[in-house]
Amino acid sequence: MTETHAGRFRSVVVNPSISILLPFLFLLTMGTTASGTVSTILAALTPPQPDAHLFSGWFFVLLLLVQIEESVGAFLSHQERTGYFSRVRELALLIVSVYLLLSLTRTGTLVLRFTPDAAEITRIFMIALGWILSAWTHAKLGNFEAFFRIRADHEGVALHHALRQSSSVVGESRRGLLSVRRSASVYLVLVGMSFTALWFLGLPPGSLPFAALCTFGVGFVAVRSALNIFLDEIDYAGDGLRLSLGRIRQRVFLALAIGAVALAFAILLAADRSLLPFDLLLRFMNWLLSLFRGVPTTHVLPPPRPMTVSTNELLRRYLLSRPTGPPPPWLTTLWEVLRIAGIVGAATAVIIFLFGPLVSRDFAAFLRRIHPILVLVRRAVLLLRWVRARARSFGALLTRLLRPLSGAASKDERIEAGSRRRPPSQSRKKRIETDKVRQQFARIVEWGEQREIIYYDVLTADEYAERVVKLFPSLGTELVRLTAICNESFYSERVIGDKRFASLKETVDSIVRTTTAD
Amino acid sequence: MSAGAIFGLIISAFLVLFIPLAPMQWLGVFFLAVILLSKAYSVAIRRSLSVRRNDHSINVFKFQQALIEISLVNRGMLPIPYLSVFDDAGNLATRDQNRGVLALGGNSEALFSYTLKGYNRGVYELGPVRLRASDPLGLFPWSATWQLRSFLVVYPSVYPITLKTDHGVPAGTVRVWNPVYEDITNYRSIREYVPGDDPRRINWKVSARTGTLQTMQFLPAIGFPVMVLLDLNADHYAVRNRYVHTERAIEAAASLVDAAARLGQAVGIQVTGEVAGIAQSVAQPPATLAHAAMAAQSAAMAAQSAAKSSAPIAQGFPHATAILELLARVLAVTLPTGEGPIQHFVQSGARLPPGAWLCYVGPTLSEKQRQQLSGSVDANRTTLFYVDEGVRPPDSLYDGLFRVRWVRSSGEEIVD
């Protein structure tokens, strides 16, 4: 099947962009919001720590890098999604590497340099959370690329049959989209409820988490509508219908328009005051409680003022209330044995988990294939071809607009214009030969235009020869031979050969030698 | 509205109404606006859409393609990016062409069309039309069913048959060379008198002017009404390939009707078979004039199906078309052995008009049936079109009483 410009654009630019940008947008907002929420809660429950800001900037960058790598790198390097374990392995290796690298910049003793504090552990936890969300979403969207590939090569009944043959891909793809959509909704509700609960508890989150929440709100609507479009696409494809890029574009523009209007409303109407006083709700709840007999008359109180509860304080109270005294010797020995066994076991598991795949056969095969580089090269070549084709089309359009039916084109421009109309399936030898024939024909045109026989792009060689014959009837034989060779070269798949080309050149030479009109 | 949307509305409204924090207000207003705008969009495009069929009845012959067209009009300003259209074509083979996705701009009209091919004769009901669309964000998808019905009448295949035109009644529409059938309403020329000419044909004025007797000549033409008796008593056919042979008999009868109608002759038919109705009836009350017209047509068809499966001898293409429609719907039925169109025709005492031809189409007649038939009709004007069931005798063009032609069980030449 010959790939059209639109099809190539879609396969090279649109589909990878969808696969990369959509999860990235979703994950970035979701991960940032999750981190903001968790950090707000932790900040509220733990006392302030002076060293908390040490790695904060770097770790924020790391957080972004992790998600970018997960969104972009995973797509480019793996194509198909890898499993959860390999994702967690990547996460652990990346975090440990970056942490060790950053620890070198610290001051103090060697042990202190590499000992993480509570704030850093919190941020590592946030990074891990964002990563896991990314990996999960990517795994869910994995089959969608396979669906794209199946759909790209088929249409109509053939598409219907192809998807039926790959029903598992379609089913998994649809389930994945639905799952991501559902999880995004649940996640938004959970985060919203957390923020509201924090406000009720008198612990309003900072401006950064709020900004992240608002961003996630917009991203959520965008992602949800995109997922709806994809779901529609799958449903229509199941019926053998393939949606054109123009229709998808139109729908996306309309969705953006609705989103923009909603955004404008939100910007205009949002303020630090509610439409109704919160006391009204409290009074209503008190009235509701008073309707039930036997319930003692209580009053629902407004949200308390912000207060900080320290887990360290709770821990200290617990330790103080604990009975004192040395543990029995057998317990101490058992505890020590268990501790050493636990450390050894954990270390062994971590080593096997992290570095086990490096000695596996699959990894060796992966190295042999050098798959990521091949994919990158292939994608780059396709992209370059698409850009070149677009540039040529744009150039042709500009030329047509600026020079409508004028005879002022140069010889090179004519040859180039003829090359653009060439069918794409010609061999290299045929292309070179056709260009040479075009050069000879361009000589005739140049010669003719010096005698005011204007050539237009829309004219064929025959039509132009007819105009020439009107002024130069004696050249009839030569022109017939010329147009026969030109037509054969321009419109056939065959190579005309050196003899015919020599004949053509000789004919052109004899024509251009004619300087006077009959 | 779905439960999720209602939940989102409640949460958003709660945030807007009671939470005095700008970010939460922002979020509430944003989601509220998105939900309400999407809902309004979805309802607006649903209301502004109207659908109609371009043809309420389509008649085609077997294996002929029928073009089905549905017009979709968006009277509103809002464009509809995706509009999925599905026209229920029953058990007709559509090759999935009866579904599609269209895009409709504001105040615009689109035509959804596809082709059908009737592989079996019959009357088929098309519709309803099911549409599916949603707002651009896909939050409020809707699907609607338009009760637009139309009928596809698939006539049996018609093959060329040459009718014998040597006998008939004068003053018909078929030109012959036999001067016996001169049509005195169809003047041709004047020639010199030849002894033996009818004196009434002498043109005295011209004779006086020329001095010799001149006789008027008229064009000879005959008419021969055709009555077709089609036996669809399944019991009369061999069990082997019974369906094929009954279908072939129906196609032979249709070909005879078509040939007679093309010659401008009156034609009638009598069938022993069951006339089937339409598989699905129009149950919904008519919403528009078009629906009312379709309901009336459906009722007429139902009434026709209940009527006797015969048509009197009459002239004209509309009458021939009605007979073809009857043949499109008739089914073979099991009756007591011996009961067939011959018996009905003889027992009814009906008389054929002068010069009429009788064509029997069906399996080979028994001796008793032949005797019955010979006592009621002119054997010279009767042709038996026997369906070749593989038991054809070698000397078979004349059975002693009637002229016999054999209906082939396959091929484009339907009779020998």
Chai-1 contact restraints between the chains, C-beta under 6 A:
chainA,res_idxA,chainB,res_idxB,connection_type,confidence,min_distance_angstrom,max_distance_angstrom,comment,restraint_id
A,V157,B,D96,contact,1.0,0.0,6.0,A-B,restraint_1
A,F210,B,P23,contact,1.0,0.0,6.0,A-B,restraint_2
A,C214,B,P23,contact,1.0,0.0,6.0,A-B,restraint_3
A,C214,B,W26,contact,1.0,0.0,6.0,A-B,restraint_4
A,G217,B,L27,contact,1.0,0.0,6.0,A-B,restraint_5
A,G217,B,F30,contact,1.0,0.0,6.0,A-B,restraint_6
A,V221,B,V34,contact,1.0,0.0,6.0,A-B,restraint_7
A,S225,B,L137,contact,1.0,0.0,6.0,A-B,restraint_8
A,S225,B,G138,contact,1.0,0.0,6.0,A-B,restraint_9
A,N228,B,G138,contact,1.0,0.0,6.0,A-B,restraint_10
A,Y236,B,V101,contact,1.0,0.0,6.0,A-B,restraint_11
A,D239,B,R99,contact,1.0,0.0,6.0,A-B,restraint_12
A,G240,B,D96,contact,1.0,0.0,6.0,A-B,restraint_13
A,L241,B,V101,contact,1.0,0.0,6.0,A-B,restraint_14
A,R247,B,P81,contact,1.0,0.0,6.0,A-B,restraint_15
A,R247,B,A103,contact,1.0,0.0,6.0,A-B,restraint_16
A,Q250,B,P81,contact,1.0,0.0,6.0,A-B,restraint_17
A,R251,B,P81,contact,1.0,0.0,6.0,A-B,restraint_18
A,R251,B,P136,contact,1.0,0.0,6.0,A-B,restraint_19
A,L254,B,P136,contact,1.0,0.0,6.0,A-B,restraint_20
A,A255,B,P136,contact,1.0,0.0,6.0,A-B,restraint_21
A,A255,B,L137,contact,1.0,0.0,6.0,A-B,restraint_22
A,I258,B,L37,contact,1.0,0.0,6.0,A-B,restraint_23
A,A262,B,F30,contact,1.0,0.0,6.0,A-B,restraint_24
A,A262,B,A33,contact,1.0,0.0,6.0,A-B,restraint_25
A,A262,B,V34,contact,1.0,0.0,6.0,A-B,restraint_26
A,F265,B,V29,contact,1.0,0.0,6.0,A-B,restraint_27
A,F265,B,A33,contact,1.0,0.0,6.0,A-B,restraint_28
A,A266,B,W26,contact,1.0,0.0,6.0,A-B,restraint_29
A,A266,B,V29,contact,1.0,0.0,6.0,A-B,restraint_30
A,A266,B,F30,contact,1.0,0.0,6.0,A-B,restraint_31
A,L269,B,V29,contact,1.0,0.0,6.0,A-B,restraint_32
A,A270,B,A22,contact,1.0,0.0,6.0,A-B,restraint_33
A,A270,B,Q25,contact,1.0,0.0,6.0,A-B,restraint_34
A,A270,B,W26,contact,1.0,0.0,6.0,A-B,restraint_35
A,A270,B,V29,contact,1.0,0.0,6.0,A-B,restraint_36
A,A271,B,A22,contact,1.0,0.0,6.0,A-B,restraint_37
A,D272,B,P20,contact,1.0,0.0,6.0,A-B,restraint_38
A,D272,B,A22,contact,1.0,0.0,6.0,A-B,restraint_39
A,R273,B,P20,contact,1.0,0.0,6.0,A-B,restraint_40
A,S274,B,F18,contact,1.0,0.0,6.0,A-B,restraint_41
A,S274,B,I19,contact,1.0,0.0,6.0,A-B,restraint_42
A,S274,B,P20,contact,1.0,0.0,6.0,A-B,restraint_43
A,L275,B,L17,contact,1.0,0.0,6.0,A-B,restraint_44
A,L276,B,L17,contact,1.0,0.0,6.0,A-B,restraint_45
A,F278,B,F18,contact,1.0,0.0,6.0,A-B,restraint_46
A,L281,B,F18,contact,1.0,0.0,6.0,A-B,restraint_47
